[in-house]
């Protein structure tokens, strides 16, 4: 089992009479891309601010690199890169010059600037004033800035927000490459299911400040329920007949017959039974619950898709 880079225990943040985050227990294993998914206002940014030491929790604890954040804040945050909301930069300066400011603060080798610009594919634009960059280029520069200190953990809050389809694709591919190429663990928040689905290996779903799901993206997909729909002649009689034969089947006039078991041999058996009883079979099709349906079901329609 992988070591947890982030582990929170009963993490809670209250503002006066309301709770923005409630008893959150998050685990981010080493080398994973953790998709932190939830609608706007669900508590994602508040959680991230607590993880980065920008906001003090009301209750609970945070361990990063198996150390208490409260006791080892400076040591931990030296190994964490982050991009929260919009990246900050000096528009009149070039990418090289902007990164040089951060490099001096972090006291890393000058060669690191060229390395991070190559990682985010901005080498050819390194000497252009940042005010002329597209939004996608500015976001990538923000990530380059976050990577300067060669962090073990990268925290990104809504990194694809406001980007056009091309910019979203570039950002997605960049994030996916980081664990494999550079051994980083990544926490990326989003309210877009499609983005988390295409780049995360592990998912945490938060709504109303509560973490309601946490597991691998594959485990989430396995929750997709599927059934087999049949349209046949005289469906009510076919339904009654199948029930008499011990077949688990539902029937609604608008939807037709729906099998609760979708194994191939079971479907073939049901078709054979119906044909022998001279029912005409017009259609056999699989209906599978989509990821969108799963998320909407979990968050009761609150998730922004």
N, C-alpha and C positions, 0 to 999 in steps of 0.2 A: 504494500500500500504506500502511495506517495505521501511524503511529509506535507502537512498543511502550511502553506506560506502565510495565509490569513486564517485566524480562528477567533470568532467573537462568541461571547457567552452572555446571553440575556441582555444584549445591547439595547438600550432604551434612551430616547431623547424626548423630553417634554418641553413644551413652550406654554407657560402659564397653565391653562386648564386642558390643553390638547396635547396628544402624544403623536409626534411625527414618525417615530420608530418605536416598535413595541417588541421587546424580548427577542431580538434577532440573533439567531445562532448560525453564523455563516462559516463555511469551510472552503477554502480555495487551495486545492492540492498543487504541489509544485509542477511547473511545466504545462499547466492547463490554461485555456482561455475561458474565463468565467463570465458568462453573459448575465448581467444583473438587469432583469427585465421587469418593467411595470409601467403603468400609466403615469402621466405627468402628475406630480403631487403625491406619488405613492410613498416617498421617503428615500428615493435612490440618492439624490444629491446630499441630503442630510447624513445618510450613512457614510458616503464617500468622504464628506468633510470630517466626520469623526475618525475615519480610518487614517486620514492624513494629518490628524492632530490640529485641524483648523477649528474644531468645535469639541467642546467637552461633553462626554456622555452624562446623562442624568443617572443612569444605573448601568451595571454590567461592565465587562472587560473586553479588551482587544489585545490579541497576541499576534505579532507579525514576526516572521523568522524565529518563532518559538520564544519570543521575548515580549514582556509586558510593554505596551506602547507608553503607558503612563510613566514607567520608570526608566525607559531607554529610548525616549523620543528622538533625540538627536542622532544616536547611533543607527536607529532603524531607518529614519527618513533619509539618511545619506545613501541608502540602497534602494530608494523608491523614487520613481519618476512619475509625474502626473500631468494631466491636461484636464483641467476642470473649467467648464464653460468655454468662453472664447480665449484663444491664446493671446498673451500680451507680447507686444513687440514695438519697436521704434520704426515707424513707417518710412522715415527718410533714410534709414540705414539699410544696408544690404543684409542678406541672410548671414553671410560670413561675419559681418560686424555685430549683428544681433547676438549670434551665438558666442562671439568673443566676450561679450559682457558676462554671459552666464559662465563661460569657461573660466574666467578669472575668479569668479565667486567660488566655483567648485574646485578650482586649482587642479584641473586635469590637463593632460598634454594637448598642445595645439593641434596635433595630428587628429585628435578626436573629432574636431569640427568636420574635417573631410570625411571621416568615417560615418558620422551620423547623416550628413548630407547625402551620401551615397545610399544609405539605408532607406531614406525617405524619397529618393530619386529627385533631388533638387540640385545636384552638382552643376548642371548646365545653367541654372538660374542663381547660383550662389552670389554673384556680384551685381545683381539687379536690386533696385530699391524695393523693399517689401510692400510699399504702398501700391505698387503695380501688380502685385500677385493676385491670382484668383482666390476665392474663398477656400477651395480645396488645397491650393499651395500653402496658404496661411495655416491651415490645419496641420499639414504635413510638417511645416516649419515648427509648429508648436510641439509636435511629437519629437522632432529632432532635438529640440531644446530639452525635452523630458528625458531623452536618451543620452544626453551628454555625459552624465555621471556614471554611465554603464550600469544601470539599475538592475536588480534581480526581480523587481516587481514594477509593473507599469500599470497605472490607474488612469482610465480614460472615461470621462463623463460625457456621454452623447457625442462622440467624435464625428459622426456622420450628419449631425444636425445642420440643415440648411444647404447641404451639398447637392449638386446635380447628379444624375445617374452615373456619369463618368467619374466624378469625384468620390461617390460612394463606393464604386467598384475598386478604385485605387486604394482607398482607405481600408476597405475590407481585406484586400490581398496583402497589404502591408501588415496589418494586425495579425493575420493568420501566419505570416512568415516568422514572426518574432520568437515564439517558443522553439521552433525547429532549428532556426539558424543561430539564435543568440542565447538560447536557454532561459529566456525570461518567462515569468508567469504574468498573465494579463487579466485585469479586472476591467471589463468594459460595460458601461451601463447604456441602456437604450429603452425607448418606448416602442421601438419598431421590431415586431416579431420576426419579420423577414431577415433583418440584419443579424439578429442573435442566432437564428437558425442556420445561417450560412457561414458563421465564423466561430461560434462557441463550441467547446467540448463539454462544458458543464454549465448548468443553468440554475439560477435562483430567481424565483418569481415573487415579487413583493407587491402587496396591495394594502392600502390603508395602514401602512407602516409595519405590516406583518409579513414575514417570509412564509409563503404558503406552499412552496415547492422548492426542493433542492436536490438535484441529481444530474446524471449525465444527460446530454441531449438525446441520446439513444433511448434512455429509460423513459424520457418524456414521449418520444414517438411511439413507444410500445403501449402507451396508454390509449392510443387511437383504437377505438372500437370499430370493428367492421362486421357487417352482416350481409347476407345474400338476399336479394330481392327477386321474387319470381312473379311474373304476370302470366296467369293461366286462365283457361276457360272455367266458368262457374267457380270463382275463387272461394266463395263461402263454403261450398260443398267440399272443395279440395282441402281447405283449412280443417274442416271437421274430420275429414278422412285421415289427414296426416296426424292430427291429434290422437285419433283412435289407434294409430300405428306407433304411438310413443315418440313422435317427432316434436321437438321444441320449436314451435312456429307461432308467429303472431300474424294477425291479418287486420288491415284497415282498407276500406274500400278505395281510398285515394292512392294508397301506397302499395297495395297488393300484399302478397305473402312475404314474410321476412323471417328467414332462418336465423336462429341464435347460435348455431354452430356453422363454421365456414370451412371445415376440413374437406378436401377434395373428394375423399371417399364417401363422406356423409352427403355431400351435394349430389353426387352421382346416384346414391341410393334413393334420395328423395325424388329425383327426376325419374328414375326407373319405376318407383311406386306409382307416381302420377301417370306415367305413360301406360302402365299395365291396367290402370283404372280408366283409361281412355280420356284423360284430361289432356287438352291441347296446351302445349307450353309455348308461349310467345316470346318470352325473354327471361334470361337469367343474368343478373349483374351484381357485382360487388359494390357495396356502399361503405366507404371508410371515412371515419371522422378525421377531419383535417387538423393540422396543428393549430390553426386559427380557432377551430371549434373547441379544441381542448383548452386553450388559453381563455377563451370567452367563458367557457363553462367554469373554469377555476376562479376567474375574477368576476363572474356574474355580470358580464357585459361592460365592465369598467375599463378593460384594457384597450388602449389606443392602437389600432392596427393600421 
